[in-house]
Amino acid sequence: MPLTPPIDNILIIKVGTKVLVNVRPDGAPVLLDHVYRALSAQINSLRANGVNVAIICSGAIPAGMLETGYRERPSWKTDMPTWQWLASCGWGRIMELWRASLLPTKVGSMLLTRRELYQAGPERTEALRTLYEHFKQGTIPIINENDPIAHDDIAFVDNDILSATLVAEMSKSRLFGTNLKLILLSDIDGVYHDISDASSVIPIIDDITAFQHVAGGPASDHGTGGMTSKFRAARIVNEAKVDMWITKGQAPDSIIRTLKGEIGSHFVSHT
């Protein structure tokens, strides 16, 4: 492959399941089209100002439940075949929502496992090169774990860790510059001093160990990653000298305001 100029000014946005999905009283999921549109408007605005954006998106399982009429969300620990089937059925619907919301920007799908990012070899090289080509061509990659083929040996299990691992590998690649950022869009305002007090968001975290005691908090019913997972992700990206934010995805102008330091929690790397 000939030498290519690195792509710089990159923002990776991970969108959690509960940002994009509500649950009805009968347990049926509802995909929130208006949230896709609100996020897409911000993303297109950022791109117009020279930011290269990739989206890591959860929600294939609830989307698959809608597609199939399946009512009880399976556990990946006890019913992996149903989990994989639903993910396979739902991912196309997720892509349709992003494609319609991000117009006129074009999108493409990338499905990854640990095998592509952790193992040195052609798979990692090709994954990073495809990501580079998206930025070069002006398209947005919509990324998710490849659930239909994932198993214990190669599964990330949640997209917080997938996002962080991808960013860490990008930081080591000559294809990408040093101006990398990661935002985790969640259903919480950030990291709380007191989980019962929504006004107690910690705006700056520059020492993860000092705040590890507030990393409690389970995963949601329709998602997998809780606060412990997000702290693990922060450690991975901060060690790669990349900053990370956690913020409420459904807040007005959530992405723009987070980058301005107005909302969310900022995990500061030490360069």
TORKOLLO-97333 format. One line per 10 residues: number of its first residue (from 1); their letters; for each residue y, x, z of C-alpha. Coordinates in nm, 4 decimals, always signed. Each point is the difference from the previous one (the first is absolute). Layout:
N
NUM	A	Y X Z ~ ...;
This chain:
271
1	MPLTPPIDNI	+0.0000 +0.0000 +0.0000 ~ +0.3405 +0.1494 -0.0955 ~ +0.2548 +0.0624 +0.2733 ~ +0.2193 -0.3043 +0.0611 ~ +0.3232 -0.0368 +0.1970 ~ -0.0683 -0.1546 +0.3420 ~ +0.0997 -0.3600 +0.0636 ~ +0.2371 -0.0282 +0.2957 ~ +0.1648 -0.2749 +0.2055 ~ -0.3184 -0.1986 +0.0670;
11	LIIKVGTKVL	-0.0412 -0.2949 +0.2355 ~ -0.3473 -0.1260 +0.0887 ~ +0.0076 -0.3554 +0.1385 ~ -0.3053 -0.1325 +0.1797 ~ +0.0060 -0.3788 +0.0359 ~ -0.2205 -0.1420 +0.2739 ~ -0.2056 -0.3159 -0.0315 ~ +0.2039 -0.2040 +0.2486 ~ +0.3188 +0.0727 -0.1939 ~ -0.1451 -0.1766 -0.3030;
21	VNVRPDGAPV	-0.2326 -0.2592 +0.1560 ~ +0.0329 -0.2925 +0.2384 ~ -0.2961 -0.1832 +0.1502 ~ -0.0201 -0.3802 +0.0140 ~ -0.1376 -0.1758 +0.3098 ~ -0.3341 -0.0453 -0.1778 ~ -0.0245 +0.3779 -0.0514 ~ +0.0777 -0.0036 -0.3713 ~ +0.2355 +0.2776 -0.1135 ~ +0.3240 -0.0683 -0.1871;
31	LLDHVYRALS	+0.1448 +0.2688 -0.2271 ~ +0.3774 +0.0240 +0.0409 ~ +0.1375 +0.0182 -0.3529 ~ +0.3608 +0.0116 +0.1230 ~ -0.0706 +0.3186 +0.1981 ~ -0.1368 +0.1707 -0.3112 ~ +0.3203 -0.0964 -0.1808 ~ +0.2293 +0.1167 +0.2824 ~ -0.1715 +0.3390 +0.0246 ~ -0.0071 +0.0378 -0.3773;
41	AQINSLRANG	+0.3754 -0.0579 -0.0279 ~ +0.0608 +0.2860 +0.2433 ~ -0.2490 +0.2253 -0.1768 ~ +0.1593 -0.0576 -0.3387 ~ +0.3403 +0.0728 +0.1531 ~ -0.1280 +0.3295 +0.1409 ~ -0.1525 +0.0927 -0.3341 ~ +0.3311 -0.0698 -0.1737 ~ +0.1477 +0.2635 +0.2321 ~ -0.2546 +0.2666 -0.0876;
51	VNVAIICSGA	-0.2716 -0.0583 +0.2618 ~ -0.3614 +0.0226 -0.1152 ~ -0.2045 -0.2656 +0.1814 ~ -0.3717 -0.0503 +0.0577 ~ -0.1355 -0.3030 +0.1863 ~ -0.3109 +0.0043 +0.2178 ~ -0.0929 -0.3622 +0.0507 ~ -0.2398 -0.1752 +0.2333 ~ -0.1103 -0.3617 -0.0276 ~ -0.2872 -0.0005 -0.2498;
61	IPAGMLETGY	-0.2370 -0.1647 +0.2497 ~ +0.2178 -0.3078 +0.0743 ~ +0.0831 -0.0208 -0.3707 ~ -0.3732 -0.0005 -0.0711 ~ -0.0467 -0.2768 +0.2547 ~ +0.2534 -0.2082 -0.1906 ~ -0.1651 +0.0744 -0.3326 ~ -0.3461 -0.0972 +0.1208 ~ +0.0737 -0.2667 +0.2630 ~ -0.1690 +0.2178 +0.2636;
71	RERPSWKTDM	+0.1314 -0.1018 +0.3426 ~ -0.1267 +0.2540 +0.2545 ~ +0.1268 +0.3546 -0.0307 ~ -0.2977 +0.2386 +0.0241 ~ -0.0056 +0.3203 +0.2000 ~ -0.0378 +0.3227 -0.1945 ~ -0.2082 +0.1269 +0.2929 ~ -0.2625 -0.2767 -0.0117 ~ +0.0252 -0.1562 -0.3463 ~ +0.1070 +0.2666 -0.2466;
81	PTWQWLASCG	-0.1493 -0.1716 -0.3100 ~ +0.2136 -0.3137 +0.0503 ~ +0.3043 +0.2138 +0.0806 ~ -0.0476 +0.1947 -0.3228 ~ -0.0606 -0.3150 -0.2059 ~ +0.3185 -0.1645 +0.1294 ~ +0.2030 +0.3151 -0.0650 ~ -0.1340 +0.0089 -0.3544 ~ +0.0958 -0.3648 -0.0531 ~ +0.3443 +0.0331 +0.1575;
91	WGRIMELWRA	+0.1460 +0.3209 -0.1409 ~ +0.0813 -0.1529 -0.3381 ~ +0.2105 -0.2668 +0.1712 ~ +0.1904 +0.2658 +0.1952 ~ +0.0748 +0.1837 -0.3225 ~ +0.1201 -0.3210 -0.1685 ~ +0.2464 -0.0633 +0.2826 ~ +0.1458 +0.3509 -0.0177 ~ +0.0095 -0.0052 -0.3796 ~ +0.1967 -0.3263 -0.0058;
101	SLLPTKVGSM	+0.2296 +0.0993 +0.2882 ~ +0.0910 +0.3466 -0.1281 ~ +0.0921 -0.1020 -0.3551 ~ +0.1354 +0.1579 -0.2133 ~ -0.1600 +0.3054 +0.1629 ~ -0.3575 +0.0596 -0.1098 ~ -0.2778 +0.0595 +0.2509 ~ -0.3465 +0.1511 +0.0043 ~ -0.2954 -0.0083 +0.2399 ~ -0.1465 +0.2980 +0.1886;
111	LLTRRELYQA	-0.3033 -0.0474 +0.2278 ~ -0.0874 +0.2980 +0.2178 ~ -0.2485 +0.1107 +0.2642 ~ -0.0176 +0.3045 +0.2281 ~ -0.2090 +0.1685 -0.2676 ~ +0.2970 +0.0201 -0.2372 ~ +0.2447 +0.1366 +0.2568 ~ -0.1972 +0.2008 +0.2562 ~ -0.2414 +0.1849 -0.2265 ~ +0.1392 +0.2905 -0.1981;
121	GPERTEALRT	-0.1071 -0.0545 -0.3571 ~ +0.0744 -0.1855 -0.3197 ~ +0.0298 -0.3426 +0.1653 ~ +0.2986 +0.1065 +0.2130 ~ +0.1580 +0.1819 -0.2931 ~ -0.0321 -0.3040 -0.2244 ~ +0.1292 -0.2416 +0.2657 ~ +0.3126 +0.2072 +0.0596 ~ +0.0541 +0.0525 -0.3700 ~ -0.0240 -0.3747 -0.0665;
131	LYEHFKQGTI	+0.2544 -0.0602 +0.2759 ~ +0.2280 +0.2621 -0.1564 ~ -0.0315 -0.1691 -0.3377 ~ +0.1053 -0.3346 +0.1478 ~ +0.3218 +0.1576 +0.1259 ~ +0.0539 +0.1874 -0.3261 ~ -0.0474 -0.3168 -0.2085 ~ +0.2111 -0.2195 +0.2287 ~ -0.2771 -0.2311 +0.1166 ~ -0.0975 -0.0917 +0.3563;
141	PIINENDPIA	-0.3526 +0.0680 +0.1240 ~ -0.1418 -0.2718 +0.2259 ~ -0.2544 +0.1789 +0.2171 ~ -0.2761 -0.1233 +0.2285 ~ -0.3261 +0.1197 +0.1433 ~ -0.2850 -0.0548 -0.2450 ~ -0.1754 -0.2405 +0.2370 ~ -0.2744 -0.1157 -0.2392 ~ -0.1523 +0.3498 -0.0005 ~ +0.1181 +0.1340 +0.3374;
151	HDDIAFVDND	-0.2515 +0.0691 +0.2766 ~ -0.0058 +0.1972 +0.3248 ~ +0.0061 +0.3421 -0.1641 ~ +0.2980 -0.0587 -0.2291 ~ +0.1922 -0.2967 +0.1477 ~ +0.3471 +0.0368 +0.1508 ~ -0.0491 -0.3435 +0.1654 ~ +0.3752 -0.0647 +0.0122 ~ +0.2912 +0.0712 -0.2308 ~ +0.2124 +0.1706 +0.2662;
161	ILSATLVAEM	-0.2286 +0.3018 -0.0180 ~ -0.0390 -0.0254 -0.3773 ~ +0.3805 +0.0058 -0.0331 ~ +0.0413 +0.2979 +0.2289 ~ -0.2812 +0.1952 -0.1640 ~ +0.1407 -0.0622 -0.3464 ~ +0.3447 +0.1178 +0.1084 ~ -0.1454 +0.3107 +0.1641 ~ -0.1914 +0.0906 -0.3167 ~ +0.3108 -0.0616 -0.2123;
171	SKSRLFGTNL	+0.1972 +0.2352 +0.2247 ~ -0.2432 +0.2820 -0.0850 ~ -0.0016 -0.0630 -0.3749 ~ +0.2257 +0.1817 -0.2451 ~ +0.0367 -0.3313 -0.1848 ~ +0.2366 -0.1395 +0.2638 ~ +0.3173 +0.1246 +0.1637 ~ +0.0770 +0.0205 +0.3695 ~ +0.2035 -0.3212 +0.0253 ~ -0.2839 -0.2310 +0.1034;
181	KLILLSDIDG	+0.0289 -0.2985 +0.2344 ~ -0.2440 -0.2605 +0.1357 ~ +0.0859 -0.3476 +0.1293 ~ -0.2602 -0.2217 +0.1670 ~ +0.1057 -0.3637 -0.0314 ~ -0.1581 -0.1985 +0.2837 ~ +0.0402 -0.3262 +0.1915 ~ +0.1788 +0.1786 +0.2853 ~ +0.3546 +0.1348 +0.0213 ~ -0.1153 +0.3545 +0.0751;
191	VYHDISDASS	-0.1473 +0.1834 +0.2973 ~ +0.0915 -0.1763 +0.3251 ~ +0.0665 +0.1512 +0.3417 ~ -0.1250 -0.3357 +0.1300 ~ -0.2260 -0.2057 -0.2287 ~ +0.1260 -0.3202 +0.1656 ~ +0.3638 +0.0823 -0.0801 ~ +0.0889 -0.0096 -0.3702 ~ +0.3364 +0.1614 +0.0769 ~ -0.1641 +0.3166 +0.1341;
201	VIPIIDDITA	-0.0662 +0.1664 -0.3361 ~ +0.0036 +0.3799 +0.0171 ~ +0.2220 +0.1050 -0.2921 ~ -0.0867 +0.3716 -0.0073 ~ -0.3337 +0.1610 +0.0826 ~ +0.0230 +0.3766 -0.0348 ~ -0.2896 +0.0811 +0.2328 ~ -0.3078 -0.2119 -0.0679 ~ -0.1853 +0.1255 +0.3073 ~ +0.2833 -0.1123 +0.2288;
211	FQHVAGGPAS	-0.0285 -0.3559 -0.1307 ~ -0.3793 -0.0207 -0.0387 ~ -0.0223 -0.2269 +0.3054 ~ +0.1695 -0.2835 -0.1921 ~ -0.2495 +0.0137 -0.2868 ~ -0.2122 -0.2853 +0.1343 ~ -0.0380 -0.3183 -0.2004 ~ -0.2981 -0.1419 -0.1828 ~ -0.0431 -0.0613 -0.3676 ~ +0.0807 -0.3481 -0.1232;
221	DHGTGGMTSK	-0.2522 -0.2677 -0.0930 ~ +0.0738 +0.0368 -0.3709 ~ +0.0704 +0.3746 +0.0036 ~ -0.1589 +0.3147 +0.1366 ~ +0.2614 +0.2539 +0.1084 ~ +0.1564 -0.0283 +0.3470 ~ +0.2625 +0.2259 +0.1619 ~ -0.2577 +0.2680 +0.0819 ~ -0.0715 +0.0285 -0.3717 ~ +0.3724 +0.0247 -0.0745;
231	FRAARIVNEA	+0.0417 +0.2852 +0.2477 ~ -0.2912 +0.1794 -0.1658 ~ +0.1740 -0.0475 -0.3328 ~ +0.3243 +0.1359 +0.1438 ~ -0.1747 +0.3135 +0.1225 ~ -0.1497 +0.0614 -0.3440 ~ +0.3298 -0.0347 -0.1871 ~ +0.2121 +0.1809 +0.2581 ~ -0.2393 +0.2950 -0.0094 ~ +0.0569 -0.0031 -0.3772;
241	KVDMWITKGQ	+0.3768 +0.0173 +0.0743 ~ +0.0602 -0.3558 -0.1222 ~ +0.1946 -0.2689 +0.1867 ~ -0.1507 -0.3443 +0.0616 ~ +0.1440 -0.3360 +0.1040 ~ -0.1546 -0.3167 +0.1464 ~ +0.1990 -0.3176 -0.0517 ~ -0.0303 -0.3759 -0.0342 ~ -0.0778 -0.0741 -0.3625 ~ +0.1303 -0.3563 +0.0056;
251	APDSIIRTLK	+0.3402 +0.0969 +0.1432 ~ +0.2858 -0.0511 -0.2484 ~ +0.0432 +0.3091 -0.2206 ~ -0.2625 +0.1702 +0.2154 ~ -0.0540 +0.3068 -0.2192 ~ +0.3668 +0.0720 -0.0701 ~ +0.1087 -0.0509 +0.3606 ~ -0.2836 +0.2144 +0.1329 ~ +0.0991 +0.2924 -0.2220 ~ +0.3572 -0.0394 +0.1264;
261	GEIGSHFVSH	-0.1228 +0.0239 +0.3602 ~ +0.1040 -0.3562 +0.0883 ~ -0.3450 -0.1327 +0.0960 ~ -0.3502 +0.1288 +0.0692 ~ -0.1402 +0.3112 +0.1664 ~ +0.0431 +0.3386 -0.1657 ~ -0.2678 +0.2668 +0.0562 ~ +0.1932 +0.3202 -0.0667 ~ -0.1857 +0.3011 -0.1346 ~ +0.0896 +0.3521 +0.1067;
271	T	+0.0588 +0.2121 -0.3088;
